[in-house]
Amino acid sequence: MSRPDPWGLPPGKLPGAMLERLLVKYHTPPDASVLVDTSYGFDAAAIRLGDETLLVKSDPITFAGSNAAHFLVSVNANDIACLGGTPRWMTLVALLPEHSTTPQLVEGLFADVQRACEVEGISLIGGHTEITIGVDRPLLIGTLLGTIGPYGLLKPGEARAGDELWMSHNPGIEGTALLAFEREQELTAALGPEIVKAAQAMLQHPGISVSRDANNLLATGIVTALHDATEGGVATAIHEIAAASGLGAAVDGAAISILPETAAITTHFGLDPLGLISSGALLIATTPGRESLLNTCNVPLTRIGVLTDQPGRVTISTERGEQNLQRFDSDELARALAT
């Protein structure tokens, strides 16, 4: 396993505390039309344009070689959905590797982007492509624009202490599928083809899109915050959903269920599944005591904790007692792919 550069930051997100400090220190001039701007834990922006509101999200795909277009469209659409929006238009920057980019690779990439956009009802409206020195795989960067859906804008930062914290599906769906594709030969030899094929299938079932789940949950009228668990996994997402509202969180570790495929693959690489990139797992804060309404939304949910009035304090209770929940600024996936 490669060791981190002692003089530099590790691969992955900027450390949360550093990013939060930089966003405050280098904040640009305010604009009254900006309804949701740059803050730690805010994953997309909202801008008022006359009587309309435009939602804006940018995200790259840097880990995936296989199915990169599917990952790109889903992770951008997820953050639009978490604001209560509908994804509409996308621009794409594709940085392609020198020496290994063929006409067939480029055509396949365009076909994959078309299919992924069609699933979410998104129109590709522009972007940029180039063969780039210094990259070893296609790097895709999407900017997705959306509009407000039928239940209105859900601004980050409006959860309250005492709100219940729920999670849809399971941790590590995205990372499990990605590792099953990127390390297929190694994992097949170690775990057998059945585990690997089942892990790859998780990309589609349960899948990494949360758009439909978010819409169903918003229909209940009791959701105070939504957050897609992406890079840094469920653990980091819990920190982020709490920080966005200036709160803490107390998490019941026993309530968080790890799928067998995720357990097998993370054990093989020595990873913590709570720190593994987890698109498809949606964190939901709700008004307390309204569980009966959640039962109507046709989304598999688990109550995993509560938001607290202790900003910055995020704990998890396990069989070893209560401890601070680790925040993974460098995703566990990066450690696995570095081996």
N, C-alpha and C positions, 0 to 999 in steps of 0.2 A: 504494500500500500504506500502510495506517495505521501511524503510529509509536507505539511503546509510551509510555504515560504515564510521564514521568520521576519522578513522585512516587508511583507505585503499582506493584504487581506485575503482570506480564503475564497474559493469560488462560491458563488451564490449571492443572495441579497446582501446589500450593505447591512452591517449590524444595526439592529433596530434603534438603539439609543443614539447612534451616530446619525442615522437618517433623520430621526426626529429633531435632533439639534440643528442639522443643516437646513431643514425645511423652515424652521423658525428663524434662523439667523439670516438666511438668504431669501426671505419671502419677497416676492415681487409686488409692485404697486397694486393695491386692491382695485377691484372692478365690481361695481354694483350688480352687473349682470351674471356674475359667477355665483351660483347657488351652492355648489359643492366644489371645494378647491383642494389644494395639496396639503394634506396633513397625514401624520402617521396613522395607518389603519384605514385610510380612505383609498380605495382602489380604482375609482373612476370619477370623472368630473361631471358637473351639470351646469349648463349655461342657459340663461333665459334669453330668447330671441323673439321679441315682441310677445305674442300670445302663446308661443311654443317654447318647449324646453328641449335642448339638445344634450344628449349624454355622450361622453367621449372617453374612450379607454384605449391605452396602448400597452401591448405586452409582446415579448419575443418568445420564440421557442429555440432554446439553445442545446438542450439535452438530447432531444429525439432525432434519430436518423430515420427510422421507420415511422410512418403515419404522422409526420410532422405537421402537415396541413390540418389534419383532424384535431390535433392538440391545439394548434394555434387558434383556430376558429372557436373551439369550445371554451378555452380559458378566457378569451376576450369577451365572448358572449355571456359567460357566467357573471362577470363583474357588471355588465350592463343590467343583467337580470336582477342582481342584488340591490340595485337602486330602484327597482320597480319598473325597469324599462324593457323595451323591445328592440333587439338589434336590427339595424336596417342596412347600413352601408359600411364597406371596409376598404381601406387602402393597404397595400402589402409591399414591404421591402424584402427582397430575396437576395441575400448575399451568398453566392455559390462558390464552391472551392475551386481554386486553380488546379489544373492538371487532371482532375477526376470528373469534371462536369461534361456530360455528353448531351447531344440533342435529345436522346431518349430520356435522360434524367429530367431535363427541363420540361419536356412534354408531359411526362408523368406527374411532375410537380403541379403543373397547371391543371391537369385533370383532377388531381387530388383536391386542390383548392376549390375547384368548381363543385365537386361532390360535397365537400364539407360546408360550403356556403349554402348550397341548396337545402341541406338538412335544416339549417337555422333560418332559412328565408332571407339570406343576406345577399346584397348586390355588391360585387367587386367593382369599385369605381376608379381605381388608379393605383399608383405606386411606383416602384423602381426595381429593376433587376440588374445585377452585375456579377461578373466573375471577379472574386476578391482574393487578393494575396493574403496569406496568413490564416485562412480558415480551412478546417479539415472536413467539414460537413456543411450541408445547407443550413444557414441561419435565417430564420423567418421572423419578421417584425410586423405585427399588424396594428393598425389604428382603426378602431371600430366606433361607428357613430350609431346612436339609437335615439328613440323617442320614448316618452313616458307611456307606460301601459295603462290598463283600465283602472288600476288601484292607486294611481298617483305616485309621486316621487317619494321614495323612502330614503331620507337623508341619513348618512352615517352620523353617529354621535347622539342619537336620540333614545338609546336604551337607558334604563333606570336601575338603580340598585334594587335588588329583590326580583328582577326579571329572571325567569327560568331560562336556562341554556340547554338547547336541544341540538342533536346532530342527526342528519339524514345519512343513511347507508353506513359505510365503514371507512376507517382511515386507510390511506395508502393505495386506493384504487388505481390512480394514475401511475404512481411509481411502480407498483407491482406489474402492471401491464407493460410499462416502458422497459423495465429490466428484463421481462420475459422475451421481449423482442430484441433488445440490444445485446443480451447475454444468453441467447437461446441455446447455443451449443453447450456452453458451460453448465447451464442450469438443467438441461436435459440429461446430461451425464450424471449430475449430482442428485437430482430430484425425480427424474423420470419424465417421459413425455406428457403424461396425463396432467401433472401439476402445471407444466409450462403452457400447454394448450389452454387449460382452464384460466390461467393467469392472463394470457393474451386475449382471451374472450372477454375479460373484464373491461376492456376498452369500449366494448359495445353494450355489455350487460353486466353490471348495472350502468356502465358508461360513465363518461366524465362531464357530461352536460348537466347543469342544474336549472336550466331555464324553465322547464315545465314544472319542476318541483317548486321553484321560487314563486311562480305565478299561482300555483295551487295554495301555497302557504299564505301569500298576501291576501287571497280571497277570504281568509278567516277574519281579517281585521284586527288580529291581536299581535301581529309581528312588529317588534320595535327595532330589530336590526337583522340583517342577513350578511353573511360573509363566506365566500368560497375558500376552502382550505387548499391553497396552492403551495408554492414553494415554502419549505419550512414545515409543512405538514399540519396536522390538526393542532399540535401543541402550539406552534407559532400563531396559527389562526385564532386560537383562544386568546392569546396575548393581544392580538390586533383588534379583535371585536370588542374586548374590554377597554383597551386604550383609546379607541375611537370615541368612546363616551366618557372617558375620564374615570373608569371604574376598575375594579379588580374582579377576580373570579375564583370560585371554589369548585373544583371538579371532582367527581366521583370516578376514580380510575376503574373500578369494577364494572361500571356501566358501559365502558367502551369495549366493543367487541371487535376482535381482529379476525379477518377471514383466514381460512386455512392456507390459501395460496400466499397471502401476504405474510403470514407467520413463517411459512417454509422458506420463502425467498429472503426475507429480512434476517432470519436466523442464519441462512447460508452465508450472507455477506456481513453478518455481525452488525446489523442496523437496528435502530429504534423505530418501530412502525409509526410512532406518533410524530416523528420528525421527517417522514417520507412524503413527498409531494402528493397531494390528496384531492385534486379536482374530482368532483363527483360527490364528495362529502361536504354538505352545506351546514354551516353553523347558524342557528336560529335563536334569537332572543325573543321571548314572548311575555306578555302580561301574565303574571302568576295566577294560578288557579283556574285556567281556561282549557285544560287538557281535552275536554270533550269536543271542542271545536277543532283541534288538531286531528282528531280521529276521523274527521270528514274529508281530509284533504288528499287522501290516497298517496301519501308519502311515508316510507318506512322511517320512523323517528325513534330516537332514544333520548330520554332526559339525562344529561350528563353533568348537570351542576346548576349553579346560580351565579348571577353577577352581584358583586358586593360593593359597598361604599368605601373600599380600601384601594385607592388608585395605585396601580403598579404591583399590587400583591396578587399573584396568580398561583394557586396551590392545587395539588392533586392528592387525593387520599387513596392509598393503596394498602396492601396487607402489611407494609412496613411502616404505616402511619402517614401523617400528613407531611408533605415536602413541597418545596417550590417546583413548579412545572417549568421544565427547561424550555427555553426559546431557541429554535434552531435557525440562526441566521444563515448558516450554510446547510443546505438540504442534505439529508442522508443519501439521496441519490448521487450527489457529487462524489461522495466517498466511495460508493460502489463502482461508479464508472471510472474512477481514478486507478482502480486496481488492475 
